[in-house]
Amino acid sequence: MARTGQVLRLRHVPSGRVLAERLLVPRTFVGRGLGLMFRPALPAGQGMWIQPCNGIHMFGVRFPLDAIFLDRAQRLVSAHPGLRPWRVVPFVAGSRSVVELPAGSLSGLPLERGEQFSIEHV
């Protein structure tokens, strides 16, 4: 878990592609529950890493997202590109966290279960 003031980024290890230069990390139960609700947008290059988390909802989120569910070792469990508002991704078995990204962030990546991601300090 990141400490306050630390900047984290998300990288897809097989391609080396950085998917988010800055990850927001909610610290409380309430913060994890609210996630991106009621925000006008998620700027390009940003994302939100929610842990622990094994399912998400898009209630109150005003924009589409790409979401990846990761296991404890930050390997891909499930990818959900182009999630629209008012949708739900119920329980994702084996996931420990989710990274929510601006829609289109996963474009061009041939994502397969088990692919390695890296959440790195910048």
N, C-alpha and C positions, 0 to 999 in steps of 0.2 A: 504494500500500500504506500502510496506517495505521501510525503509530509507536506504540510502547508508551505507554499512558496516554491515548491519544486515543479518544473515544467516537464511533462511527459509527452512523448510522441509515439505513434503507432506505425510500425513497419511490417510489411509483408515480406518475410524472410526469403522465400524462393525467388522472388523477382527483385528484391531490394527496394521496392517502391514504398515511399512514405505516404501513408494514407491520411495521417493527421499530424500536423506539426505541433499541435497543442491539444491535449486531452483535458477536459474538465473532469474532476473526480468528486462526486458528491460524498460528503463525510458522514451524513446522518441518515437514519431510517427515513425521515421525512424528505430529505434531499433526494435519496434514491427513489422514493415513491413519486415525487414530483418530476424528476428528470428534466425533460425539455418542455414540459407542459407550459403553456401560456407565453412562451418566447416567440418573438416574431419570425425568427429564422435561426439556422445554425450556419455561421459563416464558413466559407470554403477554407479548408485547412484545419478546421477544428473538429472535435468529436467529444463524446461523453463516454467515459468508462465507468460502468456501474458494476460494483461487486459487493457482496455476493448477489448474483442475479441469474435466474434460469427461465425467465419469461418476461415479456413486456406487453404493454398496451400503448395504443396511440391516441387515447382519449385526451382531448385538450391540446394535442400537438397539431399545429397549424400547417405543417409542411411535410412532404415525404422524406423518408430516411432510408439509408442502407444500414442493416444491423448484422453484426457477426457475434455469435456466441462462442466463447472460448472455454477450454477446460483449464485445470489448475496450471498446466504447463504451457498455456497460451497457444494451444493447437486448436484449429477450427473444428467445432462440433457441428455448427449449422450457420448458413448464410441466408439472409433475407434482404435482397436488393429491392428498392422501390416500394417500401412499406408506406401505404397512404394513411392519412388521418382516419381515426375511428376503427382501426384494425387491431387485432390481438395476435401475438405469438405466444401460445400457451406453453406450458412446461416443456423445456428442452432438456431431455435426459443427458446427463454427463457434463452439462455446462456449469461453470463457476462464475462467469462474468459475461457481460455484453458490452460491445462498443457500438455506439450509435454515431453514424456519420452522415454528412449531407448526401442526398440522393445522387447517384452517379459515381460515388467514390470507388465503388467496386468494379466499375466498368472495365472490361478488358482483362480482368484477372480470372483465369480458369480455376476457380476455387473448388477444392476437394477436401472432404473430411480428413482431418489429421494434418493439414498444412500448417506450418509454423508461422506464428506472428510474434512480434517482439514489442513490448511496451518498455520504452527506454527513457532514462533521464537525459535531458538535454543540457 
